[in-house]
Amino acid sequence: MGTGGAALVAAALAVVVVTRLWTVLLHLVWRPYAVARAFARQGVRGPPYRVFVGNSKEVQAMRAATSGDTLDLNSHDYIPRVDVALRQGKEVFLAQRELQFIAFASIYNVRVPGMQYVPTKANVRRWQLERTVRGTLMAIIGERLAAAKEARGYGSDLLGLMLEANAAGDDGGKRQQDMSMDEIVDECKTFFVAGHDTTSHLLTWAMFLLGTHPEWQQRLREEVIRECGGAEVLLRGDSLNKLKLVTMVLYETLRLYGTLPMIARQATADSDLCGVKVPKGTLLLIPIAMLHRDEEVWAADAGAFNPLRFRDGMGRAAAHPNALLSFSSGPRSCIGQDFAMLEAKATLALILRRFAFEVAAEYVHAPADFLTLQTSKGLPVVLRLLDPYSWQETCCSPIGVHLQFDDSNCNVLSRSPRGVHLRRRP
Ligand code: HEM
């Protein structure tokens, strides 16, 4: 290559480097400061932004400071434990009563652009897991495609419908509803994650609340037996739909211990949120758990377990009909909410018909936010078998169980005079 060629390559490289540098500066310096200034002018303030780390360090320090705290069993105020940034936001929120939302420009982990491509230990593990997930899903899809070739069809479930949409795209003309294989794999991943942990945590927290409120547990048991019959009767969808008290308890569980304590939305255009100007691209964190404890919306007993607030339905439980945000709201709300509620009702009905239960003494009440709201060390409960005729406790010894609602994650920890102990696999 001549001198001219080398100069050309160097110039091209320089253009690429300068463009990249400009983008990095824009994202890491100019934009965060501009957004923080824009919000500050409107009265929404937080700790000052620092290049690269934002407010992550403050958030991490505050989370670390509260991680050892445990709560009283009657306290449902885990906000300071799981999101101390929200507590700080609450101060801003309260100080600026006229404002209707809190904006956070910080995220917990520092995100350096391009870092996701660096083979760090965590990234290598992530890549491995992604390969495994994709491989497993593609194997399932492969079986369906093979079955379809034998003219047995794609199946009538969600995967079958998506594969049909994929095949429809094979005839050349692309339609809006056609799906690529990558889109199908992504949808499957979403459903695996969104459809499993969420319901299992809802059930765990419902068991916690019923285990600490025996009077409600008994009311629910009576309702289940009245509407669905005893343990020997098969559960039916129509009888599950009649379980009003169970539904009320599940809503109250979702309010106090909703699986997703916070969701995020990005402004796709410059917007006006109740008088606060939100610039395009701003990431807004919606602190669901905190909103669910707002006394102006949920009444003075917002911090207490009171399923009766839902006696006239979800829409009338609070000052705003859409106040319960556990499944989010609007066009991107949870697609599986009816299914989740039915699943939870059926599981609770099965348990309530067979067992009386209480939270074991060794339980540590320290809800933790690992993307979903979880118990820190499982939920040890003591189950007492009920006599199927009298609904009284039998004379069998109680069984101590670590509940996880996921048998693939449980194993027998020990057998003790009190029964079998199960614990989550590491
Ligand atoms: C108690 C159980 C559940 C809770 C609390 C819950 C909560 C939520 C929330 C809050 C969202 C919105 C997330 C966001 O916008 O960032 C969501 C979305 C979603 N959920 Fe659920 N969910 C539950 C169960 C399920 C189940 C059982 C399924 C599937 C069978 C499911 C599938 C989905 C899907 C696919 C989305 C994404 C919808 C979209 O983006 O358009 N969820 N869920």
Boltz pocket constraint, residues with backbone or C-beta under 6 A from the ligand:
constraints:
  - pocket:
      binder: B
      contacts: [[A, 190], [A, 191], [A, 194], [A, 195], [A, 196], [A, 198], [A, 199], [A, 202], [A, 258], [A, 259], [A, 260], [A, 263], [A, 264], [A, 325], [A, 326], [A, 327], [A, 328], [A, 331], [A, 332], [A, 333], [A, 334], [A, 335], [A, 336], [A, 337], [A, 339], [A, 340]]
      max_distance: 6.0
